[in-house]
Amino acid sequence: MNLANVIQLLYPEASMFYDIQIQDDGEGLYISHWNEKLHGPKPTEKELLDKIPELQAQFDLIAVLRSRENEYPTTDELIVAL
């Protein structure tokens, strides 16, 4: 997960072409444009990258929940079985 992924996850309504722009001049990704009117003050790269463990934990939980959907019957299937 990189800076662009984190921004897309934290600001899903943002246009990555108009509101927020990420650039790489050969030394890594950085925020070259941030629309403060729409998204508030521009966060630092550290603030955004510090969110990675939290976002990864959410993805892991979703993966577990999805795998469990296949292991257990739905409420509708249980009602029909009665």
N, C-alpha and C positions, 0 to 999 in steps of 0.2 A: 504494500500500500504506500503510495507516495502523496506528495502535497496536493496534487490535482485530484486524486481520489478522495482524500479527506474533505477537501472543499466541496466537491460534488455531493458527498454524503451529508455534510453539515448544512449546506445551503442548496437543497435540491431545486428550489424555485429560481435560482440565479442562472442567468444566461452566461455561459462561459465565453461568449464572444463580446457581449456588450457590458455586462455588469462587473464581471471578474475576468481578468486575463492572467494566464500563467505563461511564463516565458522561460526559456533555457538558452543562455548565451554560451554554453559550453562548460559552465561551472555549476550546473544543477538548476533545478526548478526554483522559481521565485514568483511572487505576485507582482506583476508589472502594472496592473490597474485594478482598483477596488472602488466600487460605487458605494460611498459611505451613506448617501441619501437612502438607498434601499436596504443596505446590510449593516449599517452602523460602522463603528470604527474598525479600521483594518486590523485584524489580529496578526500577531507575529508568527513567523514560521514555527517557532518553538511551541507557541500556544496550540497551533493546529496539529503539529506532529505529536504533541503530548496526548492528543485524543485517540491516537491509534489503538492503544490497548483497550480502551472502552469500546471503540467501534468493532474491534476484533472479537471482543467478548459477546457483543450483540450478534455478530455473524455466526459465532459458534453456537449460541443459544438457538438461533433460528434453524441452524442445520440439525441440531438435536431434535427440536420440535417437529421439523419436517420428517425426519426419519421415524419418529414415533407415530406420526399420522398413519404410516404404512403398517405399523405393527399392531395397532389397536383398531377395533371397529368404530365407526362413527356413531353418533347418537341415533341417527335414522336407522342404521343397520341393527342396532340393539333393539329399537322399538319394533321393527319388523320381525326380529327373532322371537319376541315375546308373543 
